[in-house]
Amino acid sequence: MATMLQRTDDDPSAAERVRWNRRSIYRVPEGMKEQTKSEAYRPLFVSLGPFHHGDPRLVPMEEHKRRAVLHLVRRAGRPLRDFVAAMEAVADELLDAYGDLGEQWLGGSGTDCFLEVMLADGCFLLEMMRTRERVLRGETLEDYAPNDPVFSIHGFYFLRPEIQSDLLLMENQLPLLVLQRILVVQHGISSPSAEDINKMVLHFLELEWPLHADMDTLGLHPLDLVHKSSREPPPTLSDLADEWEADTAMPCAAELSDAGIRFKESKTKSIDFRNGVLRMPIVRVYDGTDKTFLNLMAFERLHVFAGHDVTDYVLFMDSIISSERDVALLRSKGLVKSGLGSDREVAELFNTISKGAVMSPFCRLLDVQRKMNDHCRKPMNRWRATFEHTYLSNPCVFISLLAAIVVLVGTVLQVVYAAVSYYDNR
């Protein structure tokens, strides 16, 4: 204790700021895993980085990583020690990128093993990306055998989707700095720019870079690029009333429809409500959607500068999807495209992955919720919606109503005519 208190006059904030600025890859806390789905954070085929390295289930892929290093180094025509030196030159930055790194990776032989993992994993990813590009262009992979299980047409169709899935996990990230350093050694002055590397990784994940994002800055890692590609343009913070903070509950989609709110597709990634119409982008749900959302949400929760767009979106969807009835309604409007077995599974997906998450107080979707709640509170909107659902949704019912009105008007006119005639005769 005395040693710890000897230098209390030093300000630790500067050193801590540098350390935390570099950190971008985290272990997901056990509490977060238990709240949702713990298996959603574990790679199934390949480990990237140190957190899952050595997992017995993933060891078979290590042989293919070593082959990737040999093939890439041979094609580059440079000695292996040049690639190792490139990793050593940025060792501190790579080590600092990982939070809660185990002692086995630090100091002396531990750091050497860590850099060996960085190089092998980086070469493996680059070779997988090269395989994809060559297969899509119809070119042969002359330095790999046609029956190669990984770096071939077979690997492109049957292994690549699993690698893409593992590449989206928070604990299974590799700094893009690793790819940059390898490519510098491999290509020299003609090495790809930061923009080229960002696009290369996103193309491998079959995503496009958004127009509003910064293309010139190298992404932190693949999950960071996926997160940036899913974000909206930077919003203007909402001016929320104090009393609104305690009133964020919102009716589900079926109740919103009963209140006269209509649903239409948004041409952008934004969700907006105007003139009784909720516009939202199409929700595409398939096997693995929950895993992608959970890891993006974990990144937002653990990384200070990530923002909160994905978490806010998931919580908004959880609000309007309470049951399979809500999913069926949105699907009938063309706003949900599902590859799952039933509407109930879609509803359970959003109800499950939102557990433990909190919407940002500066989220623009709070304004959308407020406007829809205000709309639902007005009795006239509910009466009009009830009338439309009851009498205007079915042609037969509408014709019957019209006929009843005609009969009623005719009866009234007859009574009036009879009364006028009676008084005229008197």
C-alpha positions as CSV (number, residue, x, y, z in Angstrom):
1,M,0.0,0.0,0.0
2,A,2.8,2.4,0.8
3,T,4.4,1.8,-2.6
4,M,1.2,2.4,-4.3
5,L,0.7,5.7,-2.5
6,Q,4.3,7.0,-3.0
7,R,3.4,8.7,-6.4
8,T,-0.1,10.0,-5.8
9,D,1.0,13.3,-7.2
10,D,1.3,11.8,-10.7
11,D,-1.6,12.1,-13.0
12,P,-2.4,8.7,-14.5
13,S,-5.1,10.0,-16.9
14,A,-2.6,10.6,-19.8
15,A,-1.2,7.1,-19.8
16,E,-4.7,5.6,-19.4
17,R,-6.1,7.7,-22.3
18,V,-3.4,6.4,-24.6
19,R,-4.0,2.8,-23.5
20,W,-7.7,2.9,-23.9
21,N,-7.5,4.7,-27.2
22,R,-5.7,1.7,-28.7
23,R,-8.0,-0.9,-27.2
24,S,-10.8,-2.1,-29.5
25,I,-11.1,-5.9,-29.1
26,Y,-12.7,-7.2,-25.9
27,R,-13.8,-10.3,-24.0
28,V,-17.5,-10.3,-23.7
29,P,-18.4,-10.3,-20.0
30,E,-20.0,-13.6,-18.8
31,G,-23.1,-11.6,-17.5
32,M,-23.8,-10.4,-21.0
33,K,-23.5,-13.9,-22.4
34,E,-25.8,-15.4,-19.8
35,Q,-28.5,-12.8,-20.5
36,T,-28.7,-13.7,-24.2
37,K,-26.9,-16.7,-25.9
38,S,-23.4,-17.6,-24.8
39,E,-22.8,-19.6,-27.9
40,A,-23.3,-16.6,-30.1
41,Y,-19.9,-15.2,-29.1
42,R,-17.9,-18.4,-29.8
43,P,-16.2,-19.2,-33.1
44,L,-17.2,-22.5,-34.7
45,F,-14.5,-23.0,-37.4
46,V,-11.4,-20.7,-37.0
47,S,-9.8,-18.7,-34.2
48,L,-8.6,-15.2,-35.1
49,G,-6.5,-13.5,-32.5
50,P,-5.4,-14.8,-29.1
51,F,-8.7,-15.2,-27.2
52,H,-9.8,-18.5,-28.7
53,H,-6.4,-19.7,-30.0
54,G,-5.7,-23.2,-28.9
55,D,-9.4,-24.2,-28.5
56,P,-9.4,-27.9,-29.3
57,R,-12.5,-27.5,-31.6
58,L,-10.6,-25.0,-33.7
59,V,-7.1,-26.6,-33.8
60,P,-7.7,-28.4,-37.2
61,M,-7.7,-25.0,-39.0
62,E,-4.2,-24.2,-37.7
63,E,-2.6,-26.4,-40.3
64,H,-4.3,-24.4,-43.1
65,K,-3.1,-21.1,-41.5
66,R,0.5,-22.4,-41.7
67,R,0.0,-23.3,-45.3
68,A,-1.4,-19.8,-46.0
69,V,1.8,-18.3,-44.6
70,L,4.0,-20.5,-46.8
71,H,2.0,-19.8,-50.0
72,L,1.8,-16.0,-49.4
73,V,5.5,-15.7,-48.5
74,R,6.6,-17.8,-51.5
75,R,4.5,-15.7,-53.9
76,A,5.8,-12.4,-52.4
77,G,9.4,-13.5,-53.1
78,R,10.5,-12.0,-49.7
79,P,12.0,-13.9,-46.7
80,L,9.8,-14.8,-43.8
81,R,11.9,-12.7,-41.5
82,D,10.7,-9.6,-43.3
83,F,7.1,-10.4,-42.4
84,V,8.1,-11.2,-38.8
85,A,10.0,-7.9,-38.6
86,A,6.9,-6.1,-39.8
87,M,4.8,-7.6,-37.0
88,E,7.5,-6.7,-34.4
89,A,7.5,-3.1,-35.5
90,V,3.9,-2.7,-34.4
91,A,3.9,-5.2,-31.5
92,D,2.9,-2.6,-28.9
93,E,0.0,-1.4,-30.9
94,L,-1.3,-4.9,-31.6
95,L,-0.9,-6.0,-27.9
96,D,-2.7,-2.8,-26.7
97,A,-5.6,-3.5,-29.2
98,Y,-6.7,-6.5,-27.0
99,G,-8.3,-6.0,-23.6
100,D,-7.8,-8.5,-20.8
101,L,-5.0,-10.2,-22.6
102,G,-3.7,-13.2,-20.7
103,E,-0.2,-13.3,-19.1
104,Q,0.9,-16.1,-21.5
105,W,1.0,-13.6,-24.4
106,L,3.1,-10.9,-22.6
107,G,6.9,-10.6,-22.4
108,G,9.6,-12.5,-24.2
109,S,8.5,-15.8,-25.7
110,G,4.8,-14.8,-24.9
111,T,5.0,-11.8,-27.2
112,D,6.8,-13.9,-29.9
113,C,3.9,-16.4,-29.8
114,F,1.4,-13.6,-30.0
115,L,3.1,-12.1,-33.1
116,E,3.3,-15.5,-34.7
117,V,-0.5,-15.8,-34.2
118,M,-1.0,-12.3,-35.7
119,L,1.0,-13.2,-38.8
120,A,-0.6,-16.6,-39.3
121,D,-4.1,-15.3,-38.9
122,G,-3.4,-12.3,-41.1
123,C,-2.0,-14.5,-43.9
124,F,-5.0,-16.9,-43.6
125,L,-7.5,-14.0,-44.0
126,L,-5.6,-12.6,-47.0
127,E,-5.5,-16.0,-48.7
128,M,-9.2,-16.5,-48.1
129,M,-10.0,-13.1,-49.6
130,R,-7.7,-13.9,-52.6
131,T,-9.5,-17.2,-53.1
132,R,-12.9,-15.5,-53.1
133,E,-11.8,-12.8,-55.7
134,R,-10.2,-15.4,-58.0
135,V,-13.2,-17.7,-57.9
136,L,-15.6,-14.9,-58.6
137,R,-13.5,-13.8,-61.6
138,G,-13.2,-17.3,-62.9
139,E,-9.4,-17.5,-62.4
140,T,-7.4,-20.5,-61.3
141,L,-5.5,-20.7,-58.1
142,E,-2.3,-21.9,-59.7
143,D,-0.4,-22.3,-56.4
144,Y,-3.0,-24.4,-54.7
145,A,-4.2,-27.9,-55.7
146,P,-7.6,-28.1,-57.3
147,N,-8.8,-30.4,-54.5
148,D,-7.5,-28.1,-51.8
149,P,-10.1,-28.3,-48.9
150,V,-9.8,-24.5,-48.1
151,F,-8.2,-22.4,-50.8
152,S,-10.2,-23.6,-53.8
153,I,-13.7,-23.5,-55.3
154,H,-14.7,-26.1,-52.8
155,G,-13.6,-23.8,-49.9
156,F,-15.3,-20.8,-51.5
157,Y,-18.7,-22.5,-51.5
158,F,-18.6,-24.6,-48.3
159,L,-16.1,-23.0,-45.9
160,R,-16.1,-19.3,-46.7
161,P,-19.6,-18.7,-45.3
162,E,-18.5,-20.2,-41.9
163,I,-15.3,-18.1,-41.9
164,Q,-17.4,-15.0,-42.6
165,S,-19.6,-15.8,-39.6
166,D,-16.6,-16.3,-37.3
167,L,-15.2,-13.0,-38.6
168,L,-18.1,-11.1,-37.0
169,L,-17.5,-12.2,-33.4
170,M,-16.3,-9.6,-30.8
171,E,-13.8,-12.0,-29.2
172,N,-12.5,-13.3,-32.6
173,Q,-11.2,-10.1,-34.2
174,L,-7.9,-9.3,-35.8
175,P,-6.6,-5.7,-36.1
176,L,-6.6,-4.6,-39.7
177,L,-3.2,-3.2,-39.0
178,V,-1.9,-6.8,-39.3
179,L,-3.2,-7.0,-42.9
180,Q,-1.8,-3.6,-43.7
181,R,1.7,-4.6,-42.5
182,I,1.7,-7.9,-44.4
183,L,0.6,-6.2,-47.6
184,V,3.3,-3.6,-47.3
185,V,6.0,-6.3,-47.2
186,Q,4.3,-8.3,-49.9
187,H,3.7,-5.4,-52.4
188,G,6.1,-2.7,-51.3
189,I,5.3,0.8,-52.6
190,S,2.3,-0.6,-54.5
191,S,0.6,-1.9,-51.4
192,P,-3.1,-1.2,-51.0
193,S,-4.2,2.0,-49.2
194,A,-6.3,2.1,-46.1
195,E,-9.4,2.6,-48.3
196,D,-8.5,-0.4,-50.4
197,I,-8.1,-2.6,-47.3
198,N,-11.4,-1.5,-45.9
199,K,-13.2,-2.3,-49.1
200,M,-11.4,-5.6,-49.5
201,V,-12.5,-6.8,-46.1
202,L,-16.1,-5.6,-46.6
203,H,-16.2,-7.2,-50.0
204,F,-15.2,-10.5,-48.4
205,L,-18.1,-10.1,-46.0
206,E,-20.3,-9.1,-48.9
207,L,-21.1,-5.7,-47.6
208,E,-20.8,-2.2,-49.1
209,W,-19.1,0.8,-47.6
210,P,-21.6,3.6,-46.7
211,L,-21.2,6.9,-48.6
212,H,-21.1,9.0,-45.4
213,A,-18.3,7.0,-43.8
214,D,-14.6,8.0,-43.7
215,M,-12.8,5.9,-46.3
216,D,-9.3,7.1,-45.7
217,T,-8.9,5.8,-42.1
218,L,-8.1,2.1,-41.7
219,G,-10.8,0.3,-39.7
220,L,-10.0,-1.2,-36.3
221,H,-11.0,-4.7,-37.3
222,P,-13.6,-6.5,-39.4
223,L,-16.4,-6.1,-36.9
224,D,-15.7,-2.3,-36.7
225,L,-16.1,-2.1,-40.5
226,V,-19.4,-4.0,-40.3
227,H,-20.6,-1.7,-37.6
228,K,-19.7,1.4,-39.7
229,S,-21.5,0.0,-42.7
230,S,-24.7,-0.4,-40.7
231,R,-24.7,3.0,-39.1
232,E,-26.8,6.0,-40.2
233,P,-25.2,9.4,-40.9
234,P,-24.2,11.2,-37.6
235,P,-27.5,12.5,-36.1
236,T,-28.4,15.8,-34.5
237,L,-29.1,15.1,-30.9
238,S,-32.7,15.2,-30.0
239,D,-34.1,17.8,-27.6
240,L,-36.0,15.5,-25.3
241,A,-38.2,16.8,-22.6
242,D,-37.4,15.7,-19.1
243,E,-40.8,14.0,-18.6
244,W,-40.2,11.9,-21.8
245,E,-37.3,10.0,-20.2
246,A,-39.7,8.0,-18.0
247,D,-42.2,7.4,-20.8
248,T,-40.4,5.4,-23.5
249,A,-42.9,2.5,-23.7
250,M,-44.4,2.1,-27.1
251,P,-47.4,0.1,-28.5
252,C,-46.6,-3.0,-30.6
253,A,-47.1,-3.0,-34.4
254,A,-50.6,-4.5,-34.2
255,E,-51.7,-1.8,-31.7
256,L,-50.1,0.9,-33.8
257,S,-52.1,-0.3,-36.7
258,D,-55.3,-0.3,-34.7
259,A,-54.5,3.3,-33.9
260,G,-54.4,4.1,-37.6
261,I,-50.6,4.2,-38.1
262,R,-49.5,2.8,-41.5
263,F,-46.3,1.1,-42.3
264,K,-44.1,1.7,-45.4
265,E,-40.6,0.9,-46.5
266,S,-37.9,3.5,-46.1
267,K,-35.5,4.1,-48.9
268,T,-32.7,4.8,-46.4
269,K,-31.5,3.1,-43.2
270,S,-33.5,5.7,-41.2
271,I,-36.7,5.1,-39.3
272,D,-39.1,8.0,-39.4
273,F,-42.7,8.8,-38.5
274,R,-44.7,11.6,-40.2
275,N,-48.3,12.2,-41.0
276,G,-49.4,8.9,-39.5
277,V,-46.9,6.8,-41.5
278,L,-44.0,4.9,-40.0
279,R,-41.2,4.4,-42.6
280,M,-38.6,1.8,-41.8
281,P,-36.0,-0.2,-43.7
282,I,-36.7,-3.9,-44.6
283,V,-35.8,-6.3,-41.7
284,R,-34.0,-9.3,-43.1
285,V,-33.8,-12.2,-40.6
286,Y,-32.0,-15.5,-41.3
287,D,-29.9,-18.0,-39.4
288,G,-27.1,-16.1,-37.8
289,T,-28.9,-12.7,-37.6
290,D,-29.0,-13.0,-33.8
291,K,-25.3,-13.7,-33.6
292,T,-24.5,-10.7,-35.8
293,F,-26.7,-8.3,-33.8
294,L,-25.4,-9.6,-30.4
295,N,-21.7,-9.1,-31.3
296,L,-22.4,-5.6,-32.8
297,M,-24.2,-4.7,-29.6
298,A,-21.4,-6.0,-27.5
299,F,-19.0,-3.9,-29.5
300,E,-21.1,-0.8,-28.9
301,R,-21.4,-1.6,-25.2
302,L,-17.6,-2.2,-24.6
303,H,-16.0,0.3,-27.0
304,V,-16.5,3.9,-25.9
305,F,-16.4,5.4,-29.4
306,A,-18.5,2.9,-31.2
307,G,-21.9,4.7,-30.9
308,H,-25.2,3.0,-30.2
309,D,-27.0,2.8,-33.5
310,V,-27.4,-1.0,-33.6
311,T,-28.5,-1.3,-29.9
312,D,-31.1,1.5,-30.4
313,Y,-32.4,-0.2,-33.5
314,V,-32.8,-3.6,-31.9
315,L,-34.6,-2.1,-28.9
316,F,-36.9,-0.2,-31.2
317,M,-37.7,-3.5,-33.1
318,D,-38.3,-5.2,-29.8
319,S,-40.8,-2.5,-28.9
320,I,-42.9,-2.9,-32.0
321,I,-42.5,-6.7,-32.2
322,S,-44.2,-8.3,-29.2
323,S,-45.6,-11.4,-30.7
324,E,-45.9,-13.3,-34.0
325,R,-49.0,-11.2,-34.8
326,D,-46.8,-8.2,-35.1
327,V,-44.3,-10.0,-37.3
328,A,-47.2,-11.2,-39.5
329,L,-48.4,-7.6,-39.9
330,L,-44.9,-6.3,-40.8
331,R,-44.4,-9.2,-43.2
332,S,-47.7,-8.5,-44.9
333,K,-46.4,-4.9,-45.5
334,G,-43.2,-6.3,-47.0
335,L,-41.1,-5.0,-44.1
336,V,-39.9,-8.3,-42.8
337,K,-38.1,-10.9,-45.0
338,S,-37.6,-14.0,-42.9
339,G,-35.6,-17.2,-43.6
340,L,-36.6,-18.7,-40.2
341,G,-39.3,-21.3,-39.8
342,S,-42.1,-19.1,-38.4
343,D,-43.2,-15.6,-37.3
344,R,-42.9,-16.7,-33.7
345,E,-39.1,-17.4,-34.2
346,V,-38.6,-13.9,-35.5
347,A,-40.5,-12.4,-32.5
348,E,-38.5,-14.5,-30.1
349,L,-35.2,-13.4,-31.7
350,F,-35.8,-9.7,-31.1
351,N,-37.3,-10.3,-27.6
352,T,-34.2,-12.4,-26.6
353,I,-31.3,-10.4,-28.0
354,S,-32.6,-7.1,-26.5
355,K,-32.2,-8.4,-22.9
356,G,-30.0,-6.2,-20.7
357,A,-29.6,-3.5,-23.4
358,V,-30.4,0.1,-22.8
359,M,-31.4,2.7,-25.4
360,S,-29.3,5.8,-25.5
361,P,-31.0,9.0,-24.1
362,F,-29.8,10.8,-27.2
363,C,-31.3,8.3,-29.7
364,R,-33.3,9.9,-32.5
365,L,-35.7,6.9,-32.3
366,L,-37.0,8.3,-29.0
367,D,-38.5,11.1,-31.0
368,V,-40.1,8.6,-33.3
369,Q,-41.6,6.8,-30.3
370,R,-42.8,10.0,-28.8
371,K,-44.6,11.1,-32.0
372,M,-46.3,7.7,-32.4
373,N,-47.4,7.7,-28.7
374,D,-48.9,11.2,-29.2
375,H,-50.7,9.9,-32.3
376,C,-52.1,6.9,-30.4
377,R,-53.3,9.0,-27.5
378,K,-55.6,11.1,-29.7
379,P,-59.2,9.5,-29.7
380,M,-60.0,10.8,-33.2
381,N,-57.2,8.7,-34.7
382,R,-58.4,5.6,-33.0
383,W,-62.1,6.2,-34.0
384,R,-61.0,6.8,-37.6
385,A,-58.8,3.7,-37.6
386,T,-61.7,1.6,-36.1
387,F,-64.0,2.9,-38.8
388,E,-61.5,2.0,-41.6
389,H,-60.8,-1.4,-40.2
390,T,-64.4,-2.2,-39.7
391,Y,-66.1,-0.8,-42.8
392,L,-63.5,0.0,-45.4
393,S,-61.2,-3.0,-45.3
394,N,-63.8,-5.3,-46.9
395,P,-65.7,-4.4,-50.1
396,C,-68.8,-6.4,-49.1
397,V,-68.9,-4.7,-45.7
398,F,-68.5,-1.3,-47.3
399,I,-71.3,-1.9,-49.9
400,S,-73.5,-3.0,-47.0
401,L,-72.7,0.2,-45.1
402,L,-73.4,2.2,-48.2
403,A,-76.7,0.5,-48.8
404,A,-77.7,1.1,-45.2
405,I,-76.8,4.8,-45.5
406,V,-78.9,5.0,-48.7
407,V,-81.9,3.3,-47.0
408,L,-81.5,5.6,-43.9
409,V,-81.3,8.7,-46.0
410,G,-84.3,7.6,-48.0
411,T,-86.3,6.9,-44.8
412,V,-85.4,10.3,-43.4
413,L,-86.5,12.0,-46.6
414,Q,-89.8,10.1,-46.6
415,V,-90.5,11.2,-43.1
416,V,-89.6,14.8,-43.8
417,Y,-91.7,14.8,-47.0
418,A,-94.7,13.3,-45.1
419,A,-94.4,15.9,-42.4
420,V,-94.2,18.8,-44.8
421,S,-97.2,17.5,-46.7
422,Y,-99.2,17.1,-43.5
423,Y,-98.6,20.7,-42.4
424,D,-99.2,22.0,-46.0
425,N,-102.6,20.3,-46.0
426,R,-103.5,21.8,-42.7
